Amino acid sequence: MYSFNVKTGSRFDLIKITDKIKKFVKDENITDGIITVFVPHTTAAVTINEGADPSVVEDIKKELDEIIPLHDNYSHMEGNSAAHIKSSLIGASENIMVENGSLVLGTWQAVFFCEFDGPRTRKVYVKVN
């Protein structure tokens, strides 16, 4: 298993981590299989989406904030209920196929670490299944 840290700079951000995952695949000589990318945090997540146009990330952030606002009369006293809800909706893991030593992603796809309660230093795990 491989792990790396992601240092986030704001309360809510999507940070591209595709290159770190590609490095793991290369360093471990993984030619074919499936890897799991897992985020062990209740206020963070991981997702695959368009990585070429940064406005897509901004649109995702805008809509998630509209659907799940930071303050909405939540019961949880820590003030980060919106982060917990966003994490549950996006999810803590992604499975990615590897073929011929490369991640099987669409032309525009990238893997993103999703920070919903930052800034923090977070951990991401990658494992071959």
Buried (B, 14 or more C-beta within 10 A) or exposed (E): EBEBEBEBEEBBBBBBBBEBBBEBBEEEEBEEEEBBBBBEBBBBBBBBBBBEEEEBBEEBBEEBEEEBEBEEEBEEEEEBBBBBBBBEEBEBEBEBEBEEEBBEBEEEBBBBBBBBBBEBEBBBBBBBE
